[in-house]
Amino acid sequence: MTAQTLDAYGSEVRDAVARTRDVVAALHAELPRWGLVVWTAGNVSQRVVVDPAAGPGPDDLLVIKPSGVTYDDLTAAAMVVCDLDGGLVDGEGSPSSDTAAHAYVYRHMPRVGGVVHTHSTYATAWAARGEEVPCVLTMMADEFGGPIPVGPFALIGDDSIGRGIVETLQGSRSPAVLMRNHGPFTIGKDARAAVKAAVMAEEVARTVHVARQLGEPLAIAQSDVDSLYERYQNVYGQA
Ligand SMILES: O=C(CO)[C@@H](O)[C@@H](O)COP(=O)(O)O
């Protein structure tokens, strides 16, 4: 499909794109703030639903950072807009080198509104070993509903990474996947939820690593994991 330009869309979509550029630019600043990336590594995207009445679909757009641009320069105006085939719709510069992976997730997981990729140290160390982070903390039960799974090794440049993310997360409650030898990708209802999942994935990867240095961490009974997950996902937070 040949990518349209933003001129092909109505004012409501163009306004939604402008708002999403502001959101995605601000959330990129959270990655270095939480120590999840160095230099230009990592990326954040958010879906733009072009027909809210119909809901999320294959004709949606995504907003993501331009490739290789340092975080200090990631302004709202610098964000690029792509269709879900990865075609550039609006913006200067080349879209993130992970755009194909983000786009694949949006095409195959309509409930996903945000995708994040980092190379955060502890989560990436677990990815280097191809080992899932076991669910031995109540914080893991809360946020991930179980272990953080490992996805397959996949080269960048086509749908391989995106396919590995989807195949791994379709059957999991986890919003995070450790792509083997690469690093974490996270999903959420929006980009902010995906950034939170990236922050929490790094936190629990670090804690479980430290626990492992002291001995074998103790598993949590599945019934307790389920109970904790249901509470946190449906009750926790401001009333
Ligand atoms: O991990 C990869 C590619 O998969 C890095 O290059 C990525 O973190 C940053 O690339 P971009 O600057 O988004 O193109």
The ligand as an SDF file (V2000), in Angstrom:
LIG
                    3D

 14 13  0  0  0  0  0  0  0  0999 V2000
   17.6730   -2.2650   19.0260 O   0  0  0  0  0  0  0  0  0  0  0  0
   17.8150   -1.5820   18.0270 C   0  0  0  0  0  0  0  0  0  0  0  0
   17.3200   -2.0690   16.7390 C   0  0  0  0  0  0  0  0  0  0  0  0
   16.5270   -3.2410   16.9500 O   0  0  0  0  0  0  0  0  0  0  0  0
   18.3780   -0.1800   18.1310 C   0  0  0  0  0  0  0  0  0  0  0  0
   18.9790    0.2040   17.0310 O   0  0  0  0  0  0  0  0  0  0  0  0
   17.2030    0.6830   18.6220 C   0  0  0  0  0  0  0  0  0  0  0  0
   17.2260    0.4760   20.0060 O   0  0  0  0  0  0  0  0  0  0  0  0
   17.3180    2.1640   18.2900 C   0  0  0  0  0  0  0  0  0  0  0  0
   17.1300    2.3270   16.9220 O   0  0  0  0  0  0  0  0  0  0  0  0
   16.3450    3.6180   16.3650 P   0  0  0  0  0  0  0  0  0  0  0  0
   17.1550    4.8390   16.7620 O   0  0  0  0  0  0  0  0  0  0  0  0
   14.9680    3.6490   16.9750 O   0  0  0  0  0  0  0  0  0  0  0  0
   16.3260    3.3980   14.8750 O   0  0  0  0  0  0  0  0  0  0  0  0
  1  2  2  0
  2  3  1  0
  2  5  1  0
  3  4  1  0
  5  6  1  0
  5  7  1  0
  7  8  1  0
  7  9  1  0
  9 10  1  0
 10 11  1  0
 11 12  2  0
 11 13  1  0
 11 14  1  0
M  END
$$$$
